[in-house]
Amino acid sequence: MKWTETTPCYGDIIRTKVSFYYHYGIFVNEQKVIQFGLPDDPGKPADRIRVLSTDVYTFLQGGDLEVGKPDAQEKKRLRSPQERVAQAEQKIGTGGYDILHNNCEHFVNECAFGEKSSSFMDGVRASLREKLGKK
């Protein structure tokens, strides 16, 4: 996925930089971004973090907005904007947050592609394996 600072459209995957990581959401409109927790939630107990809807300004919390542009392979698996939004809306109020296995990036990828994944966590795992001498 490539990221660009552009105006988002209905169903786009968006993100904002928060210190050393990104926070992700599904854009519906200026008044509605669906996300798993808020950018400042990592210090909050996991059992209190929920999928919620906020306006775009609350999502950004002063940061810059980036829109994900899928590559050719991702486009083959990408659900329609309507399916992405419907999937995200179905999950509003659900919990189960886990920084390693079920975070905001996992959430948007499940809505967009039908499977949970996190490039950030994959990178962390690869770095740890390298440092431990494991492939």
mmCIF file of the C-alpha atoms, coordinates in Angstrom:
data_MODEL
# 
_entry.id   MODEL 
# 
loop_
_atom_site.group_PDB 
_atom_site.id 
_atom_site.type_symbol 
_atom_site.label_atom_id 
_atom_site.label_alt_id 
_atom_site.label_comp_id 
_atom_site.label_asym_id 
_atom_site.label_entity_id 
_atom_site.label_seq_id 
_atom_site.pdbx_PDB_ins_code 
_atom_site.Cartn_x 
_atom_site.Cartn_y 
_atom_site.Cartn_z 
_atom_site.occupancy 
_atom_site.B_iso_or_equiv 
_atom_site.pdbx_formal_charge 
_atom_site.auth_seq_id 
_atom_site.auth_comp_id 
_atom_site.auth_asym_id 
_atom_site.auth_atom_id 
_atom_site.pdbx_PDB_model_num 
ATOM 1   C CA . MET A 1 1   ? 0.000   0.000   0.000  1.00 0.00 ? 1   MET A CA 1 
ATOM 2   C CA . LYS A 1 2   ? 1.272   3.449   -0.861 1.00 0.00 ? 2   LYS A CA 1 
ATOM 3   C CA . TRP A 1 3   ? 0.276   6.417   1.274  1.00 0.00 ? 3   TRP A CA 1 
ATOM 4   C CA . THR A 1 4   ? -0.459  9.918   0.071  1.00 0.00 ? 4   THR A CA 1 
ATOM 5   C CA . GLU A 1 5   ? -1.733  13.131  1.615  1.00 0.00 ? 5   GLU A CA 1 
ATOM 6   C CA . THR A 1 6   ? -4.878  13.634  -0.423 1.00 0.00 ? 6   THR A CA 1 
ATOM 7   C CA . THR A 1 7   ? -8.596  14.081  0.166  1.00 0.00 ? 7   THR A CA 1 
ATOM 8   C CA . PRO A 1 8   ? -10.137 10.757  1.204  1.00 0.00 ? 8   PRO A CA 1 
ATOM 9   C CA . CYS A 1 9   ? -13.188 9.201   -0.437 1.00 0.00 ? 9   CYS A CA 1 
ATOM 10  C CA . TYR A 1 10  ? -15.958 7.035   0.980  1.00 0.00 ? 10  TYR A CA 1 
ATOM 11  C CA . GLY A 1 11  ? -14.522 3.695   2.155  1.00 0.00 ? 11  GLY A CA 1 
ATOM 12  C CA . ASP A 1 12  ? -10.844 4.696   1.963  1.00 0.00 ? 12  ASP A CA 1 
ATOM 13  C CA . ILE A 1 13  ? -8.310  3.358   4.443  1.00 0.00 ? 13  ILE A CA 1 
ATOM 14  C CA . ILE A 1 14  ? -6.761  6.330   6.204  1.00 0.00 ? 14  ILE A CA 1 
ATOM 15  C CA . ARG A 1 15  ? -4.043  6.767   8.787  1.00 0.00 ? 15  ARG A CA 1 
ATOM 16  C CA . THR A 1 16  ? -2.354  9.406   10.929 1.00 0.00 ? 16  THR A CA 1 
ATOM 17  C CA . LYS A 1 17  ? 1.100   9.320   12.514 1.00 0.00 ? 17  LYS A CA 1 
ATOM 18  C CA . VAL A 1 18  ? 1.166   9.015   16.307 1.00 0.00 ? 18  VAL A CA 1 
ATOM 19  C CA . SER A 1 19  ? 4.709   9.221   17.712 1.00 0.00 ? 19  SER A CA 1 
ATOM 20  C CA . PHE A 1 20  ? 6.448   6.082   16.349 1.00 0.00 ? 20  PHE A CA 1 
ATOM 21  C CA . TYR A 1 21  ? 3.377   4.301   14.918 1.00 0.00 ? 21  TYR A CA 1 
ATOM 22  C CA . TYR A 1 22  ? 0.302   4.977   12.769 1.00 0.00 ? 22  TYR A CA 1 
ATOM 23  C CA . HIS A 1 23  ? -3.370  4.927   13.728 1.00 0.00 ? 23  HIS A CA 1 
ATOM 24  C CA . TYR A 1 24  ? -5.774  3.573   11.062 1.00 0.00 ? 24  TYR A CA 1 
ATOM 25  C CA . GLY A 1 25  ? -9.445  3.975   10.224 1.00 0.00 ? 25  GLY A CA 1 
ATOM 26  C CA . ILE A 1 26  ? -12.084 3.629   7.521  1.00 0.00 ? 26  ILE A CA 1 
ATOM 27  C CA . PHE A 1 27  ? -13.245 6.977   6.144  1.00 0.00 ? 27  PHE A CA 1 
ATOM 28  C CA . VAL A 1 28  ? -16.992 7.424   5.619  1.00 0.00 ? 28  VAL A CA 1 
ATOM 29  C CA . ASN A 1 29  ? -17.196 11.224  5.565  1.00 0.00 ? 29  ASN A CA 1 
ATOM 30  C CA . GLU A 1 30  ? -15.866 14.236  7.507  1.00 0.00 ? 30  GLU A CA 1 
ATOM 31  C CA . GLN A 1 31  ? -18.239 13.422  10.381 1.00 0.00 ? 31  GLN A CA 1 
ATOM 32  C CA . LYS A 1 32  ? -17.594 9.674   10.438 1.00 0.00 ? 32  LYS A CA 1 
ATOM 33  C CA . VAL A 1 33  ? -14.366 7.687   10.620 1.00 0.00 ? 33  VAL A CA 1 
ATOM 34  C CA . ILE A 1 34  ? -14.631 4.151   11.988 1.00 0.00 ? 34  ILE A CA 1 
ATOM 35  C CA . GLN A 1 35  ? -11.598 3.007   13.950 1.00 0.00 ? 35  GLN A CA 1 
ATOM 36  C CA . PHE A 1 36  ? -10.486 0.541   16.602 1.00 0.00 ? 36  PHE A CA 1 
ATOM 37  C CA . GLY A 1 37  ? -9.871  2.833   19.555 1.00 0.00 ? 37  GLY A CA 1 
ATOM 38  C CA . LEU A 1 38  ? -8.398  6.321   19.438 1.00 0.00 ? 38  LEU A CA 1 
ATOM 39  C CA . PRO A 1 39  ? -4.790  7.288   18.693 1.00 0.00 ? 39  PRO A CA 1 
ATOM 40  C CA . ASP A 1 40  ? -4.103  7.855   22.398 1.00 0.00 ? 40  ASP A CA 1 
ATOM 41  C CA . ASP A 1 41  ? -5.692  4.554   23.538 1.00 0.00 ? 41  ASP A CA 1 
ATOM 42  C CA . PRO A 1 42  ? -2.539  2.358   23.780 1.00 0.00 ? 42  PRO A CA 1 
ATOM 43  C CA . GLY A 1 43  ? -2.183  3.345   27.452 1.00 0.00 ? 43  GLY A CA 1 
ATOM 44  C CA . LYS A 1 44  ? -5.811  2.426   28.111 1.00 0.00 ? 44  LYS A CA 1 
ATOM 45  C CA . PRO A 1 45  ? -6.668  -1.085  29.379 1.00 0.00 ? 45  PRO A CA 1 
ATOM 46  C CA . ALA A 1 46  ? -7.268  -3.314  26.330 1.00 0.00 ? 46  ALA A CA 1 
ATOM 47  C CA . ASP A 1 47  ? -10.669 -4.478  27.601 1.00 0.00 ? 47  ASP A CA 1 
ATOM 48  C CA . ARG A 1 48  ? -11.922 -0.868  27.410 1.00 0.00 ? 48  ARG A CA 1 
ATOM 49  C CA . ILE A 1 49  ? -10.876 -0.237  23.780 1.00 0.00 ? 49  ILE A CA 1 
ATOM 50  C CA . ARG A 1 50  ? -13.731 -0.546  21.282 1.00 0.00 ? 50  ARG A CA 1 
ATOM 51  C CA . VAL A 1 51  ? -14.437 0.005   17.604 1.00 0.00 ? 51  VAL A CA 1 
ATOM 52  C CA . LEU A 1 52  ? -16.002 3.449   17.431 1.00 0.00 ? 52  LEU A CA 1 
ATOM 53  C CA . SER A 1 53  ? -17.026 6.224   15.098 1.00 0.00 ? 53  SER A CA 1 
ATOM 54  C CA . THR A 1 54  ? -15.733 9.786   15.422 1.00 0.00 ? 54  THR A CA 1 
ATOM 55  C CA . ASP A 1 55  ? -15.346 12.787  13.163 1.00 0.00 ? 55  ASP A CA 1 
ATOM 56  C CA . VAL A 1 56  ? -12.148 13.087  11.133 1.00 0.00 ? 56  VAL A CA 1 
ATOM 57  C CA . TYR A 1 57  ? -10.702 15.776  13.420 1.00 0.00 ? 57  TYR A CA 1 
ATOM 58  C CA . THR A 1 58  ? -10.986 13.540  16.488 1.00 0.00 ? 58  THR A CA 1 
ATOM 59  C CA . PHE A 1 59  ? -9.393  10.720  14.483 1.00 0.00 ? 59  PHE A CA 1 
ATOM 60  C CA . LEU A 1 60  ? -6.452  12.928  13.470 1.00 0.00 ? 60  LEU A CA 1 
ATOM 61  C CA . GLN A 1 61  ? -5.914  14.571  16.883 1.00 0.00 ? 61  GLN A CA 1 
ATOM 62  C CA . GLY A 1 62  ? -3.834  17.263  15.202 1.00 0.00 ? 62  GLY A CA 1 
ATOM 63  C CA . GLY A 1 63  ? -1.905  14.915  12.919 1.00 0.00 ? 63  GLY A CA 1 
ATOM 64  C CA . ASP A 1 64  ? -1.805  14.721  9.138  1.00 0.00 ? 64  ASP A CA 1 
ATOM 65  C CA . LEU A 1 65  ? -4.182  12.520  7.177  1.00 0.00 ? 65  LEU A CA 1 
ATOM 66  C CA . GLU A 1 66  ? -2.823  9.964   4.706  1.00 0.00 ? 66  GLU A CA 1 
ATOM 67  C CA . VAL A 1 67  ? -4.917  7.871   2.317  1.00 0.00 ? 67  VAL A CA 1 
ATOM 68  C CA . GLY A 1 68  ? -3.927  4.341   1.381  1.00 0.00 ? 68  GLY A CA 1 
ATOM 69  C CA . LYS A 1 69  ? -3.624  3.584   -2.323 1.00 0.00 ? 69  LYS A CA 1 
ATOM 70  C CA . PRO A 1 70  ? -3.550  -0.192  -2.889 1.00 0.00 ? 70  PRO A CA 1 
ATOM 71  C CA . ASP A 1 71  ? -1.038  -1.712  -5.302 1.00 0.00 ? 71  ASP A CA 1 
ATOM 72  C CA . ALA A 1 72  ? -2.092  -4.023  -8.164 1.00 0.00 ? 72  ALA A CA 1 
ATOM 73  C CA . GLN A 1 73  ? -2.032  -7.184  -6.023 1.00 0.00 ? 73  GLN A CA 1 
ATOM 74  C CA . GLU A 1 74  ? -4.008  -5.542  -3.221 1.00 0.00 ? 74  GLU A CA 1 
ATOM 75  C CA . LYS A 1 75  ? -6.618  -4.254  -5.688 1.00 0.00 ? 75  LYS A CA 1 
ATOM 76  C CA . LYS A 1 76  ? -7.436  -7.862  -6.630 1.00 0.00 ? 76  LYS A CA 1 
ATOM 77  C CA . ARG A 1 77  ? -8.444  -8.614  -3.027 1.00 0.00 ? 77  ARG A CA 1 
ATOM 78  C CA . LEU A 1 78  ? -9.873  -5.206  -2.082 1.00 0.00 ? 78  LEU A CA 1 
ATOM 79  C CA . ARG A 1 79  ? -13.554 -5.132  -1.186 1.00 0.00 ? 79  ARG A CA 1 
ATOM 80  C CA . SER A 1 80  ? -15.764 -2.390  -2.611 1.00 0.00 ? 80  SER A CA 1 
ATOM 81  C CA . PRO A 1 81  ? -16.052 0.863   -0.634 1.00 0.00 ? 81  PRO A CA 1 
ATOM 82  C CA . GLN A 1 82  ? -19.619 -0.096  0.342  1.00 0.00 ? 82  GLN A CA 1 
ATOM 83  C CA . GLU A 1 83  ? -18.456 -3.492  1.662  1.00 0.00 ? 83  GLU A CA 1 
ATOM 84  C CA . ARG A 1 84  ? -15.579 -1.903  3.593  1.00 0.00 ? 84  ARG A CA 1 
ATOM 85  C CA . VAL A 1 85  ? -17.879 0.592   5.293  1.00 0.00 ? 85  VAL A CA 1 
ATOM 86  C CA . ALA A 1 86  ? -20.580 -2.030  5.991  1.00 0.00 ? 86  ALA A CA 1 
ATOM 87  C CA . GLN A 1 87  ? -17.979 -4.345  7.569  1.00 0.00 ? 87  GLN A CA 1 
ATOM 88  C CA . ALA A 1 88  ? -16.612 -1.499  9.703  1.00 0.00 ? 88  ALA A CA 1 
ATOM 89  C CA . GLU A 1 89  ? -20.089 -0.376  10.801 1.00 0.00 ? 89  GLU A CA 1 
ATOM 90  C CA . GLN A 1 90  ? -20.984 -3.935  11.854 1.00 0.00 ? 90  GLN A CA 1 
ATOM 91  C CA . LYS A 1 91  ? -18.040 -3.903  14.234 1.00 0.00 ? 91  LYS A CA 1 
ATOM 92  C CA . ILE A 1 92  ? -18.869 -0.650  16.046 1.00 0.00 ? 92  ILE A CA 1 
ATOM 93  C CA . GLY A 1 93  ? -18.936 -1.377  19.769 1.00 0.00 ? 93  GLY A CA 1 
ATOM 94  C CA . THR A 1 94  ? -16.902 -4.587  19.581 1.00 0.00 ? 94  THR A CA 1 
ATOM 95  C CA . GLY A 1 95  ? -13.772 -5.061  21.645 1.00 0.00 ? 95  GLY A CA 1 
ATOM 96  C CA . GLY A 1 96  ? -11.031 -7.641  21.796 1.00 0.00 ? 96  GLY A CA 1 
ATOM 97  C CA . TYR A 1 97  ? -8.177  -5.189  21.278 1.00 0.00 ? 97  TYR A CA 1 
ATOM 98  C CA . ASP A 1 98  ? -4.713  -6.732  21.379 1.00 0.00 ? 98  ASP A CA 1 
ATOM 99  C CA . ILE A 1 99  ? -1.706  -4.638  20.343 1.00 0.00 ? 99  ILE A CA 1 
ATOM 100 C CA . LEU A 1 100 ? -0.007  -7.665  18.746 1.00 0.00 ? 100 LEU A CA 1 
ATOM 101 C CA . HIS A 1 101 ? -2.897  -9.517  17.125 1.00 0.00 ? 101 HIS A CA 1 
ATOM 102 C CA . ASN A 1 102 ? -5.958  -7.253  16.904 1.00 0.00 ? 102 ASN A CA 1 
ATOM 103 C CA . ASN A 1 103 ? -5.108  -3.568  16.640 1.00 0.00 ? 103 ASN A CA 1 
ATOM 104 C CA . CYS A 1 104 ? -6.401  -0.706  14.465 1.00 0.00 ? 104 CYS A CA 1 
ATOM 105 C CA . GLU A 1 105 ? -4.354  -1.815  11.436 1.00 0.00 ? 105 GLU A CA 1 
ATOM 106 C CA . HIS A 1 106 ? -5.663  -5.391  11.755 1.00 0.00 ? 106 HIS A CA 1 
ATOM 107 C CA . PHE A 1 107 ? -9.172  -3.917  11.903 1.00 0.00 ? 107 PHE A CA 1 
ATOM 108 C CA . VAL A 1 108 ? -8.933  -1.869  8.688  1.00 0.00 ? 108 VAL A CA 1 
ATOM 109 C CA . ASN A 1 109 ? -7.263  -4.703  6.784  1.00 0.00 ? 109 ASN A CA 1 
ATOM 110 C CA . GLU A 1 110 ? -9.996  -7.105  7.830  1.00 0.00 ? 110 GLU A CA 1 
ATOM 111 C CA . CYS A 1 111 ? -12.617 -4.604  6.628  1.00 0.00 ? 111 CYS A CA 1 
ATOM 112 C CA . ALA A 1 112 ? -10.772 -3.944  3.356  1.00 0.00 ? 112 ALA A CA 1 
ATOM 113 C CA . PHE A 1 113 ? -9.335  -7.349  2.449  1.00 0.00 ? 113 PHE A CA 1 
ATOM 114 C CA . GLY A 1 114 ? -11.169 -9.879  4.614  1.00 0.00 ? 114 GLY A CA 1 
ATOM 115 C CA . GLU A 1 115 ? -8.143  -10.835 6.691  1.00 0.00 ? 115 GLU A CA 1 
ATOM 116 C CA . LYS A 1 116 ? -6.435  -9.339  9.717  1.00 0.00 ? 116 LYS A CA 1 
ATOM 117 C CA . SER A 1 117 ? -2.873  -8.192  9.138  1.00 0.00 ? 117 SER A CA 1 
ATOM 118 C CA . SER A 1 118 ? -0.494  -5.520  10.352 1.00 0.00 ? 118 SER A CA 1 
ATOM 119 C CA . SER A 1 119 ? 2.594   -4.479  8.402  1.00 0.00 ? 119 SER A CA 1 
ATOM 120 C CA . PHE A 1 120 ? 3.855   -2.697  11.529 1.00 0.00 ? 120 PHE A CA 1 
ATOM 121 C CA . MET A 1 121 ? 3.641   -5.824  13.691 1.00 0.00 ? 121 MET A CA 1 
ATOM 122 C CA . ASP A 1 122 ? 5.074   -7.995  10.889 1.00 0.00 ? 122 ASP A CA 1 
ATOM 123 C CA . GLY A 1 123 ? 8.069   -5.637  10.800 1.00 0.00 ? 123 GLY A CA 1 
ATOM 124 C CA . VAL A 1 124 ? 8.480   -5.774  14.579 1.00 0.00 ? 124 VAL A CA 1 
ATOM 125 C CA . ARG A 1 125 ? 8.393   -9.590  14.516 1.00 0.00 ? 125 ARG A CA 1 
ATOM 126 C CA . ALA A 1 126 ? 10.912  -9.756  11.650 1.00 0.00 ? 126 ALA A CA 1 
ATOM 127 C CA . SER A 1 127 ? 13.239  -7.374  13.485 1.00 0.00 ? 127 SER A CA 1 
ATOM 128 C CA . LEU A 1 128 ? 13.035  -9.467  16.668 1.00 0.00 ? 128 LEU A CA 1 
ATOM 129 C CA . ARG A 1 129 ? 13.687  -12.693 14.747 1.00 0.00 ? 129 ARG A CA 1 
ATOM 130 C CA . GLU A 1 130 ? 16.737  -11.095 13.105 1.00 0.00 ? 130 GLU A CA 1 
ATOM 131 C CA . LYS A 1 131 ? 18.091  -9.865  16.444 1.00 0.00 ? 131 LYS A CA 1 
ATOM 132 C CA . LEU A 1 132 ? 17.592  -13.354 17.931 1.00 0.00 ? 132 LEU A CA 1 
ATOM 133 C CA . GLY A 1 133 ? 19.292  -14.972 14.939 1.00 0.00 ? 133 GLY A CA 1 
ATOM 134 C CA . LYS A 1 134 ? 16.130  -16.742 13.780 1.00 0.00 ? 134 LYS A CA 1 
ATOM 135 C CA . LYS A 1 135 ? 14.792  -16.668 10.231 1.00 0.00 ? 135 LYS A CA 1 
# 
